[in-house]
Amino acid sequence: MSKEEWSLKGKGIIVKCGENLGYVVISEETLSQKERENADIFYPKHTVEFLRKKLIEDVKRTVPSDEELLIAVLVKRINKRFGVENE
């Protein structure tokens, strides 16, 4: 996994402020102890799962039941929350 990618598959994710106020999110598994200590924000896996469930609930309450629209809005909100830009 590159430093530009992020995943909910790991034990947790790390958010590090990058240049130009951007964010770099990398898997906890790829970090050394020193890198973990220098991280700006750490989200343990249970916190990430909680945030993901809350986002899903929020999206379901605010958009029509069309599944494709729900997925598109969810992806956009998750990306916005974690500072990930769409390609």
Backbone torsions as a table, in degrees:
resi	resn	phi	psi	omega
1	MET	NA	129.0	179.0
2	SER	-80.6	165.8	-179.6
3	LYS	-69.3	-15.9	179.1
4	GLU	-85.3	-13.4	-177.8
5	GLU	-97.8	161.6	174.5
6	TRP	-141.9	157.4	-175.2
7	SER	-152.2	148.3	173.9
8	LEU	-92.9	4.3	-175.1
9	LYS	-78.9	-23.6	-176.8
10	GLY	-78.5	-175.4	178.8
11	LYS	-69.1	-27.8	179.9
12	GLY	-172.6	177.7	175.3
13	ILE	-128.2	152.8	179.5
14	ILE	-114.4	136.5	174.2
15	VAL	-112.0	122.2	178.1
16	LYS	-120.1	130.1	178.1
17	CYS	-67.6	129.1	-179.3
18	GLY	-103.9	-170.0	177.4
19	GLU	-66.2	155.1	179.2
20	ASN	57.5	33.6	178.8
21	LEU	58.7	21.6	176.1
22	GLY	-82.5	178.3	179.1
23	TYR	-124.4	146.5	173.3
24	VAL	-122.1	126.2	-178.1
25	VAL	-120.0	124.3	-179.0
26	ILE	-133.8	157.7	-179.0
27	SER	-64.8	140.1	177.5
28	GLU	-57.4	-34.0	-174.8
29	GLU	-64.4	-22.2	-177.3
30	THR	-92.5	0.9	-174.8
31	LEU	-98.0	143.5	171.3
32	SER	-81.3	168.1	178.4
33	GLN	-59.0	-40.3	180.0
34	LYS	-63.3	-41.7	178.7
35	GLU	-64.7	-38.8	177.5
36	ARG	-61.8	-42.4	-179.2
37	GLU	-65.7	-30.5	-178.5
38	ASN	-90.5	1.3	-179.3
39	ALA	-66.7	145.3	178.4
40	ASP	-76.5	-40.5	-179.2
41	ILE	-142.3	138.2	175.1
42	PHE	-124.0	127.3	175.0
43	TYR	-111.5	109.3	174.2
44	PRO	-62.3	159.5	-176.1
45	LYS	-56.5	-42.2	-178.3
46	HIS	-63.9	-32.3	177.4
47	THR	-70.5	-41.6	178.3
48	VAL	-61.7	-44.9	179.4
49	GLU	-62.7	-40.9	178.1
50	PHE	-61.8	-47.3	179.5
51	LEU	-61.6	-40.9	179.5
52	ARG	-62.5	-44.7	179.2
53	LYS	-63.5	-40.8	178.4
54	LYS	-63.5	-41.2	177.7
55	LEU	-62.9	-42.2	179.1
56	ILE	-62.3	-45.7	178.7
57	GLU	-60.7	-42.8	-180.0
58	ASP	-62.9	-43.8	179.9
59	VAL	-64.2	-43.4	-179.4
60	LYS	-61.3	-32.8	179.7
61	ARG	-77.4	-24.0	-170.1
62	THR	-110.3	-5.4	-180.0
63	VAL	-128.8	160.8	176.3
64	PRO	-59.1	166.2	-175.9
65	SER	-78.0	0.5	177.9
66	ASP	-58.5	119.6	-172.7
67	GLU	-61.5	-41.0	-179.7
68	GLU	-65.0	-40.7	178.1
69	LEU	-65.6	-41.5	178.0
70	LEU	-58.4	-46.7	-179.7
71	ILE	-64.2	-43.8	-179.3
72	ALA	-61.6	-44.3	179.9
73	VAL	-66.9	-40.9	179.5
74	LEU	-61.6	-47.4	179.3
75	VAL	-60.4	-43.4	-179.9
76	LYS	-61.9	-43.5	-179.0
77	ARG	-69.1	-39.4	177.6
78	ILE	-64.4	-44.9	178.5
79	ASN	-61.0	-41.9	178.7
80	LYS	-64.2	-42.2	-178.3
81	ARG	-61.6	-39.2	-176.3
82	PHE	-102.5	8.3	175.5
83	GLY	69.4	27.3	-180.0
84	VAL	-95.2	131.2	-179.5
85	GLU	-92.9	140.9	176.8
86	ASN	-74.4	145.4	177.5
87	GLU	-99.8	NA	NA
